[in-house]
């Protein structure tokens, strides 16, 4: 699952509107919406602020460790790809996984 999809799933689970998150991070709704859709180049500090507003921490996980991390988090459902997190499981841990399939 892409990072932006994980942000959207966590935002939906937390039931936070774009306006609510925008108020917490000091961003206008159109700008926040663009960030959450993966438009443009977003600074790490902006992502940190959004994660904080979602009561989460973003975490960089090496690809070779993704499956083990997901098992530890209890989110590796049968048949799921090792680099995905089920939307129903996003709220259990307080982390957001960031991974890349690029080598």
Residue, then its C-alpha position, 0 to 999 in steps of 0.5 A: x500500500x502506498x504511503x499516501x493510501x496509508x495516510x488516507x486510511x488512517x485519516x478515515x479511521x480517525x474520522x478526521x476531516x481535511x479541515x481538522x487536520x489542516x487546522x492542526x498542522x497549519x495548512x490550507x485544505x487544498x494544500x493538505x489535500x494535494x499532499x495526501x494525494x501525493x501531488x508535488x514534493x512534500x517536506x519531511x517536516x510536513x509529513x511529520x506534522x500530519x503524522x502527529x495530527x493523526x496520532x501516528x509515527x512514520x517509520x521506514x522499514x527495509x523491504x527485507x523486514x516488511x513481512x516480519x514487521x507486519x507479522x509483529x503488528x498483526x496485520x499480515x492477512x492471509x494472501x496479502x502482499x508483504x508490503x501492504x497493510x490492511x486498512x482495517x489494521x491501520x489503527x492498531x499500531x501507532x506507526x505508518x509504514x513507508x516502504x519502497x519496492x525499488x532496489 
